Amino acid sequence: MLLSVLSLAFPMAASAQDPSGADRFERSQIQGTVDPQILPAGLDDSRLVNVMVQLDGDPVAVHQAQSRAKLSKAEKDTIKADLKAEQDAIKDDIAARGGQVLSQLQSAYNGMRVRIARNGAASLATLPNVVAVRALEVHTIENAVAVPYIGGPQVWEDLGFHGEGVKVAIIDTGIDYTHANFGGPGTVKAFAQADRGDARPDRSGFFGPNAPKVKGGFDFVGDAYNASSEVAAETVPH
């Protein structure tokens, strides 16, 4: 209610001096990228958040896109080494602000993933060569929404394509190869057995070169990975 009263009171006060109301506001002196998800107005606390610190300079992918020829491994390594050197140059400054560098990127993106208190995140924008500090959000998936969103049912109905004979490579949160749709028995028992033994080579026959559908895969993050965890070590893939 207070905000509503103020929003009505300001125009009335301003109209006495300037009918257009142009003198009501003063231009902010803050420059650069602002990400309200890092520190909402009026909120100042020490809870830890994950942010991406973007640095000036093109990553390998941009150099490749701008090149007429395929970059050699040596050329890519040189680009990554130069970017990493600039990133390393501010690691001590990040630590001095209470931040922890979780990972450094140079191939598809030039940036550093940092875990830091919310009230210290904005200060990272003042470091040399930093062009932006962006919040890293945790996204969850829901298959019942995703498939209709990308138009799957319409393709099935209009074109008659259902995936028969198609091989698919998936980069995702994982696949339940015991599911009946992927050649497994589709039972709770089969899932539980696979889940308990996923740190060892699979011997169920539902995963691997001789499996009916799921021919292989790699775990890039480990069972302890949890992007929304408050424990820093659990937000780093192992």
C-alpha positions as CSV (number, residue, x, y, z in Angstrom):
1,M,0.0,0.0,0.0
2,L,2.9,2.4,0.7
3,L,4.3,1.8,-2.7
4,S,1.0,2.6,-4.3
5,V,0.7,5.9,-2.4
6,L,4.2,6.9,-3.4
7,S,3.7,6.1,-7.1
8,L,0.7,8.5,-7.1
9,A,2.4,11.2,-5.0
10,F,5.5,11.5,-7.2
11,P,3.8,12.6,-10.4
12,M,1.7,15.1,-8.5
13,A,4.8,16.7,-7.0
14,A,6.7,16.6,-10.3
15,S,3.9,18.1,-12.3
16,A,4.1,21.4,-10.4
17,Q,7.6,21.9,-11.7
18,D,7.7,20.0,-15.0
19,P,4.5,18.9,-16.7
20,S,6.4,16.1,-18.5
21,G,7.7,14.7,-15.3
22,A,11.2,14.5,-16.8
23,D,12.9,15.9,-13.7
24,R,11.6,13.2,-11.5
25,F,14.6,10.9,-12.0
26,E,18.3,11.2,-11.7
27,R,20.5,9.1,-14.0
28,S,22.2,6.3,-12.3
29,Q,26.0,6.3,-12.2
30,I,26.2,2.5,-12.3
31,Q,27.6,1.2,-15.5
32,G,28.0,-2.3,-17.0
33,T,26.0,-5.5,-16.9
34,V,23.5,-5.9,-14.1
35,D,22.1,-9.3,-13.2
36,P,19.2,-8.9,-10.6
37,Q,19.3,-12.6,-9.8
38,I,22.7,-12.2,-8.1
39,L,21.6,-9.6,-5.5
40,P,17.9,-8.4,-5.6
41,A,17.4,-4.8,-4.4
42,G,17.2,-4.6,-0.6
43,L,18.7,-8.0,0.0
44,D,22.2,-8.2,1.4
45,D,23.2,-11.6,2.9
46,S,26.1,-14.0,3.0
47,R,24.4,-17.0,1.5
48,L,26.6,-18.7,-1.1
49,V,25.7,-18.6,-4.8
50,N,27.3,-19.8,-8.0
51,V,28.1,-17.1,-10.6
52,M,29.8,-17.0,-14.0
53,V,32.5,-14.4,-14.3
54,Q,32.8,-13.6,-18.0
55,L,36.1,-12.1,-19.2
56,D,37.0,-10.1,-22.2
57,G,38.4,-12.1,-25.1
58,D,37.0,-14.6,-27.5
59,P,37.0,-18.3,-26.7
60,V,38.2,-21.0,-29.0
61,A,34.8,-21.6,-30.6
62,V,34.5,-17.9,-31.7
63,H,38.0,-18.0,-33.2
64,Q,37.1,-21.1,-35.1
65,A,33.9,-19.6,-36.4
66,Q,35.8,-16.6,-37.7
67,S,38.5,-18.7,-39.3
68,R,38.3,-19.9,-42.8
69,A,40.4,-23.0,-42.0
70,K,40.1,-25.5,-39.2
71,L,42.2,-24.5,-36.2
72,S,45.0,-26.9,-35.3
73,K,45.3,-28.4,-31.8
74,A,48.4,-26.1,-31.3
75,E,46.4,-23.0,-32.3
76,K,43.5,-24.0,-30.0
77,D,45.9,-24.7,-27.1
78,T,47.6,-21.3,-27.6
79,I,44.2,-19.5,-27.4
80,K,43.2,-21.4,-24.3
81,A,46.5,-20.8,-22.6
82,D,46.3,-17.0,-23.3
83,L,42.7,-16.8,-21.9
84,K,43.6,-19.0,-18.9
85,A,46.6,-16.7,-18.1
86,E,44.2,-13.7,-17.8
87,Q,41.8,-15.8,-15.7
88,D,44.6,-16.9,-13.4
89,A,45.7,-13.3,-12.9
90,I,42.5,-12.5,-11.0
91,K,42.1,-15.8,-9.0
92,D,43.9,-14.2,-6.0
93,D,41.6,-11.2,-6.1
94,I,38.6,-13.5,-6.2
95,A,39.8,-15.4,-3.2
96,A,40.4,-12.1,-1.4
97,R,36.7,-11.4,-1.8
98,G,35.8,-14.7,-0.3
99,G,35.2,-16.5,-3.7
100,Q,36.2,-20.0,-4.7
101,V,37.0,-20.7,-8.4
102,L,35.2,-23.9,-9.3
103,S,36.1,-24.2,-12.9
104,Q,37.7,-22.2,-15.8
105,L,36.4,-22.2,-19.3
106,Q,38.1,-21.3,-22.6
107,S,36.7,-23.5,-25.3
108,A,33.1,-22.5,-25.8
109,Y,33.1,-19.6,-23.3
110,N,35.7,-17.4,-21.7
111,G,34.8,-17.4,-18.0
112,M,35.2,-18.7,-14.5
113,R,32.6,-20.4,-12.4
114,V,32.8,-18.9,-8.9
115,R,31.1,-19.7,-5.6
116,I,30.8,-16.6,-3.4
117,A,28.6,-14.9,-0.9
118,R,25.7,-13.0,-2.5
119,N,26.8,-9.7,-1.0
120,G,30.2,-10.2,-2.6
121,A,29.2,-11.2,-6.1
122,A,28.8,-7.7,-7.5
123,S,32.4,-6.8,-6.5
124,L,33.7,-9.3,-9.0
125,A,32.6,-7.0,-11.8
126,T,35.3,-4.5,-10.9
127,L,38.2,-7.0,-11.5
128,P,40.5,-6.5,-14.6
129,N,39.1,-7.8,-17.9
130,V,35.7,-8.8,-16.3
131,V,32.9,-7.8,-18.6
132,A,29.9,-9.4,-16.7
133,V,29.0,-11.4,-13.6
134,R,25.9,-13.6,-14.2
135,A,24.0,-15.8,-11.8
136,L,24.0,-19.6,-12.6
137,E,20.5,-21.0,-12.1
138,V,19.6,-24.6,-11.4
139,H,17.2,-25.9,-13.9
140,T,15.1,-29.1,-13.6
141,I,13.5,-31.1,-16.3
142,E,10.0,-32.5,-16.8
143,N,9.6,-34.9,-19.7
144,A,5.8,-34.5,-19.8
145,V,6.3,-30.8,-20.7
146,A,9.5,-31.0,-22.7
147,V,8.3,-33.4,-25.4
148,P,5.1,-31.5,-26.3
149,Y,7.1,-28.3,-26.2
150,I,9.5,-29.4,-29.0
151,G,6.6,-30.7,-31.1
152,G,7.3,-34.4,-30.6
153,P,3.6,-35.6,-30.7
154,Q,2.9,-33.5,-33.8
155,V,5.9,-35.1,-35.7
156,W,4.7,-38.6,-34.6
157,E,1.2,-37.9,-35.9
158,D,1.9,-35.8,-39.1
159,L,5.1,-37.5,-40.4
160,G,4.8,-41.0,-38.9
161,F,8.3,-40.9,-37.5
162,H,8.6,-42.7,-34.2
163,G,12.3,-43.4,-34.0
164,E,12.5,-46.9,-35.4
165,G,16.0,-47.7,-36.6
166,V,17.4,-44.4,-35.4
167,K,20.5,-44.2,-33.3
168,V,20.6,-41.3,-30.9
169,A,23.5,-39.7,-28.9
170,I,22.3,-38.0,-25.7
171,I,24.0,-35.5,-23.5
172,D,21.6,-35.4,-20.6
173,T,21.1,-36.0,-16.9
174,G,21.3,-39.7,-17.5
175,I,19.2,-42.6,-18.9
176,D,17.4,-45.5,-17.1
177,Y,18.5,-48.3,-19.4
178,T,16.4,-50.7,-17.3
179,H,13.3,-49.0,-18.6
180,A,11.1,-51.1,-20.8
181,N,11.2,-48.4,-23.6
182,F,15.0,-48.9,-23.7
183,G,15.0,-52.7,-23.8
184,G,15.1,-53.3,-20.1
185,P,12.5,-55.2,-18.0
186,G,11.0,-52.0,-16.6
187,T,10.8,-53.2,-13.1
188,V,11.6,-51.6,-9.8
189,K,14.0,-54.4,-8.9
190,A,16.0,-54.0,-12.1
191,F,16.4,-50.3,-11.5
192,A,17.4,-50.8,-7.9
193,Q,20.1,-53.3,-8.9
194,A,21.5,-51.0,-11.6
195,D,21.5,-48.1,-9.2
196,R,23.4,-49.9,-6.5
197,G,26.0,-51.2,-8.9
198,D,26.5,-48.1,-11.1
199,A,30.1,-47.6,-9.7
200,R,31.1,-50.9,-11.3
201,P,30.9,-52.2,-14.9
202,D,27.3,-53.1,-15.7
203,R,26.6,-56.8,-16.1
204,S,22.8,-56.7,-16.5
205,G,22.9,-57.0,-20.3
206,F,20.7,-53.9,-20.8
207,F,23.7,-51.6,-21.2
208,G,26.7,-52.0,-23.6
209,P,27.5,-53.1,-27.1
210,N,25.3,-56.2,-26.9
211,A,22.4,-54.5,-25.2
212,P,19.1,-54.2,-27.2
213,K,19.1,-50.4,-27.3
214,V,21.4,-48.5,-25.0
215,K,24.9,-49.3,-26.5
216,G,27.1,-47.3,-24.1
217,G,27.7,-44.1,-22.3
218,F,29.9,-42.2,-19.9
219,D,29.2,-40.6,-16.5
220,F,30.9,-37.2,-16.6
221,V,29.8,-35.9,-13.2
222,G,29.6,-38.8,-10.7
223,D,26.9,-39.8,-8.2
224,A,27.8,-37.1,-5.7
225,Y,27.2,-34.2,-8.1
226,N,24.4,-31.8,-7.0
227,A,24.2,-28.4,-8.7
228,S,21.9,-27.0,-6.0
229,S,24.0,-28.2,-3.1
230,E,25.2,-25.8,-0.4
231,V,28.4,-27.9,-0.2
232,A,30.9,-26.5,-2.8
233,A,32.6,-29.8,-3.5
234,E,29.2,-31.4,-4.5
235,T,28.7,-28.7,-7.2
236,V,31.9,-29.8,-9.0
237,P,31.7,-32.8,-11.3
238,H,34.0,-35.7,-10.4
